Amino acid sequence: MGGDYAPEAAVKGAILAHNELKEKAKLVLIGNQDQIHSICEKSQFDPSLFEIVHTTEVIGMGEHPAKAFSQKPDSSIVVGYNMLMKKEIDGFASAGSTGAMLVGAMYTVKSIPGIIRPSITAAVPSGNEKPIILLDVGINPDCKPDVLYQYAILGSKYAEYVYKIDNPKVGLLNIGEEEEKGNLLTKATYQAMKGTRDFNFIGNIEGHDFFNDDKANVIVCDGFVGNVMLKEAEAFYMLVKKRNMTDEFFEKFNFENYGGTPILGINDVVIIGHGISNDIAIKNMVRHTFDVIEARLIDKIKEAFK
């Protein structure tokens, strides 16, 4: 029921995902049963191929996330998290309220022991097939060096096990490559990362290396900087489209291709999608949820933080 075009985009996206995954996964749709059946009927799709969990409430995009999560127990987000906590589903994805999704993660499945602050990532296009992982992109605008150090571990595991990048190169986003460059945060973080065996730290990287995976596969920064960089990339894509330019690389900037991003550092697989997701984006969000589950990413992260 989440997203600007819900529930139609969500159901149609789930249909597309089912047609690709088929017997590999059982998709569970959590929302208004009558509306789900109606959309399936219009799409000439048998709704019995889904498991449908009926809910009667919806958390709106403009509602206070914490209040809505506690006051709407029969919303699709709350029901989904309760199912995830009870291990009735293996992964939970939504294009609904990002705030409510983050609140739900903290209230129910919670952080992996040892994780200071969870993170969300963005898949940044590169010149090659596999994207660059940027984190954090918005949860934590203010960070300390130990938090960024943990982001490097989280991003490295995500790149290695989900995107199959061997020994991913981790770079610290800075205003210069030299060790002494940067602000107090990046200088202290560099010293913490220097010589580590927890991940493959290659040093500072600058903004002009942002789309160059020959330099780094994982880029670490605080959520303030990461969010600005992500939205700048989105603006760049919109500018290209507005000018009617077509290019294979530029099309990689289309968020539909990635669908959603996991909350890294919590005890279960949770994927957050863009609020403007259409059916293609929903399909790819479901597919990515499947990939993260299959990669056993949560287990790999837990092992790293024992």
C-alpha positions in Angstrom: 0.0 0.0 0.0 3.1 2.3 0.0 4.2 4.6 -2.7 2.7 7.4 -4.8 1.2 5.0 -7.2 0.1 2.3 -4.8 -1.5 -0.1 -4.7 -1.6 -0.5 -8.5 2.1 -0.1 -9.1 3.0 -2.4 -6.2 0.7 -5.2 -7.4 1.7 -4.9 -11.0 5.3 -4.9 -10.0 4.8 -8.0 -7.9 3.2 -9.7 -10.9 6.3 -8.9 -13.0 8.6 -10.1 -10.3 6.6 -13.3 -10.0 6.8 -13.9 -13.7 10.6 -13.7 -13.4 11.1 -15.6 -10.1 8.4 -18.1 -10.5 9.0 -21.1 -8.2 12.1 -19.6 -6.7 10.2 -17.5 -4.3 6.7 -17.1 -2.8 5.6 -13.4 -2.9 3.5 -12.1 0.0 1.4 -9.1 -0.7 0.4 -7.2 2.5 -2.5 -4.7 1.9 -6.2 -4.3 1.0 -7.2 -7.7 -0.3 -10.1 -6.4 -2.4 -7.9 -3.9 -4.2 -5.2 -6.5 -4.8 -7.7 -9.0 -6.3 -9.2 -6.3 -8.5 -5.8 -5.3 -9.9 -4.8 -8.9 -10.5 -8.1 -9.5 -12.3 -7.6 -6.4 -14.6 -4.0 -7.7 -15.3 -5.4 -11.2 -16.1 -3.3 -12.7 -13.3 -4.3 -15.4 -10.8 -4.1 -13.9 -7.3 -3.8 -17.3 -5.7 -0.2 -17.3 -6.9 0.5 -14.8 -4.2 0.0 -15.1 -0.5 -2.2 -12.2 0.4 -2.4 -10.8 3.9 -5.3 -8.4 4.4 -4.7 -5.1 6.2 -7.1 -2.2 6.8 -4.8 0.8 7.5 -2.3 2.8 5.5 0.6 5.0 6.8 0.6 8.1 4.7 3.7 9.8 3.4 3.0 13.0 5.4 2.3 11.3 8.7 4.7 11.4 11.7 6.6 8.0 11.3 6.8 7.0 15.0 3.2 8.0 15.9 1.8 6.4 12.8 3.7 3.2 13.4 2.3 2.9 16.9 -1.2 4.1 16.1 -1.8 2.0 13.0 -1.1 -1.6 14.0 -3.0 -3.0 11.0 -1.1 -1.0 8.4 0.9 -2.9 5.8 4.2 -1.7 7.2 3.5 -2.7 10.8 2.1 -6.0 9.8 5.0 -6.7 7.5 7.5 -6.0 10.2 5.7 -8.2 12.6 5.7 -11.0 10.1 9.4 -10.5 9.5 10.1 -10.6 13.3 8.2 -13.8 13.6 10.2 -15.3 10.6 7.0 -15.7 8.6 8.7 -14.0 5.7 12.4 -13.9 4.8 12.5 -10.3 3.6 10.3 -7.2 3.6 10.3 -4.5 0.9 8.2 -1.4 0.6 8.0 1.9 -1.3 6.0 3.4 1.5 7.0 6.0 4.1 10.8 5.8 4.5 10.5 7.2 8.0 8.0 4.5 9.1 10.2 1.9 7.5 13.2 3.1 9.5 11.2 3.4 12.7 9.9 -0.2 12.2 13.4 -1.5 11.7 14.5 0.0 15.0 11.3 -1.0 16.9 11.1 -4.6 15.7 14.0 -6.4 14.0 16.5 -4.0 15.6 20.3 -3.5 15.0 22.8 -6.3 14.9 24.8 -6.4 18.2 27.9 -4.2 17.8 26.4 -2.0 15.1 26.4 1.7 16.3 24.1 3.0 13.6 22.5 1.2 10.6 23.0 2.7 7.1 21.2 2.9 3.8 23.1 2.7 0.5 22.8 3.8 -3.1 24.0 2.0 -6.1 26.0 4.5 -8.1 26.5 3.7 -11.9 30.0 3.0 -13.0 31.7 2.4 -16.3 31.3 -1.3 -15.9 28.4 -3.7 -15.3 28.5 -3.5 -11.5 27.6 -0.3 -9.6 29.6 1.5 -6.9 28.1 1.3 -3.4 27.7 4.7 -1.7 26.9 4.9 2.1 25.4 6.5 4.1 22.9 8.4 1.9 20.6 9.9 4.5 20.0 8.1 7.8 22.9 9.7 9.7 23.9 13.3 8.6 26.2 13.6 11.6 28.8 10.7 12.1 31.8 9.9 14.1 34.9 8.0 12.8 33.8 4.7 14.4 30.5 4.9 12.6 32.1 5.5 9.2 34.5 2.7 9.9 31.5 0.3 10.4 30.0 1.7 7.2 33.1 0.5 5.4 32.5 -3.0 6.7 28.8 -3.0 5.8 29.4 -1.6 2.3 32.2 -4.1 1.7 30.1 -7.1 2.7 27.2 -5.8 0.6 29.4 -5.4 -2.5 31.1 -8.7 -2.0 28.1 -11.0 -1.4 25.3 -9.3 -3.3 27.1 -7.8 -6.2 29.9 -10.5 -6.3 32.8 -8.1 -6.2 35.9 -9.8 -5.0 37.8 -8.0 -2.3 36.0 -4.7 -2.9 38.1 -1.5 -2.7 36.8 1.0 -0.1 37.4 4.7 -0.5 36.8 7.5 1.9 35.1 10.5 0.2 37.2 13.6 0.8 38.3 16.9 -0.8 41.7 15.5 -1.6 43.6 12.2 -1.8 46.4 13.2 0.6 46.2 11.7 4.1 46.2 15.1 5.8 43.3 16.5 3.7 39.8 17.0 4.9 37.8 18.0 7.9 38.1 16.7 11.5 35.8 13.8 10.7 37.6 12.5 7.6 41.1 13.0 9.0 40.2 11.0 12.1 38.4 8.3 10.0 41.4 8.0 7.7 43.7 7.2 10.7 41.2 4.6 11.9 41.0 2.9 8.5 44.7 3.1 7.7 46.3 -0.3 7.9 43.0 -2.1 8.7 42.5 -5.8 7.9 38.7 -5.5 8.2 38.3 -4.3 4.6 40.3 -3.2 1.6 40.9 0.5 2.3 42.5 2.3 -0.6 42.5 5.8 0.9 40.8 9.0 0.2 38.9 9.6 -3.1 37.6 12.8 -4.6 34.4 13.7 -6.2 35.8 13.3 -9.7 36.3 9.6 -9.0 32.6 9.2 -8.1 31.7 7.1 -11.1 35.0 5.3 -11.5 35.0 1.8 -10.1 38.6 1.4 -11.1 39.3 3.6 -8.1 36.8 2.3 -5.5 33.9 -0.2 -5.3 32.6 1.2 -2.1 32.5 4.9 -1.2 32.1 5.9 2.5 30.8 9.3 3.8 28.3 10.7 6.3 24.7 10.8 5.4 24.7 14.6 4.8 27.3 14.4 2.1 26.0 11.1 0.7 22.5 12.4 0.3 23.7 15.5 -1.5 25.9 13.4 -3.9 23.0 11.0 -4.6 20.5 13.8 -5.4 23.1 15.5 -7.5 23.4 12.3 -9.6 19.6 12.1 -9.9 19.5 15.8 -11.0 22.2 15.0 -13.6 20.0 12.1 -15.0 16.9 14.4 -15.1 18.9 17.0 -17.0 20.1 14.4 -19.6 16.5 13.2 -20.1 15.2 16.8 -20.3 17.7 17.5 -23.1 16.5 14.3 -24.9 20.0 12.8 -24.8 20.2 9.0 -25.0 23.2 7.0 -23.8 23.6 3.6 -22.3 25.6 4.8 -19.4 23.2 7.7 -18.5 20.3 5.2 -18.4 22.1 3.5 -15.5 21.1 6.5 -13.4 17.4 5.6 -13.7 16.4 4.5 -10.2 13.9 2.0 -11.7 16.9 -0.2 -12.6 17.8 -0.7 -8.9 14.3 -0.6 -7.3 15.4 -0.3 -3.7 18.2 -0.4 -1.2 18.7 -2.4 2.0 18.9 -1.0 5.5 22.4 -2.4 6.4 23.1 -3.3 10.0 19.8 -4.7 11.2 18.9 -8.3 12.0 16.7 -9.0 8.9 16.4 -8.2 5.2 14.5 -4.9 4.8 14.5 -3.1 1.4 13.4 0.5 1.0 12.0 1.7 -2.4 11.5 5.1 -3.9 8.2 6.7 -3.2 7.6 7.4 -6.9 8.3 3.8 -7.8 6.4 2.4 -10.8 5.8 -1.2 -11.6 9.3 -1.7 -13.1 10.9 -0.2 -10.0 8.8 -2.4 -7.7 9.7 -5.5 -9.7 13.4 -4.7 -9.3 12.9 -3.9 -5.6 11.4 -7.4 -5.1 14.2 -9.0 -7.2 16.8 -7.2 -5.1 15.2 -8.4 -1.9 15.4 -11.9 -3.3 19.1 -11.4 -4.1 20.0 -10.1 -0.7 18.2 -13.1 1.0 20.0 -15.5 -1.3 23.3 -14.0 -0.6 22.8 -14.5 3.2 24.0 -11.0 3.7 22.7 -10.6 7.2 24.6 -13.7 8.3 27.8 -12.4 6.7 27.4 -9.1 8.5 26.7 -10.7 11.8 29.8 -12.9 11.5 31.9 -9.7 10.8 30.6 -8.0 14.0 30.9 -11.0 16.4 
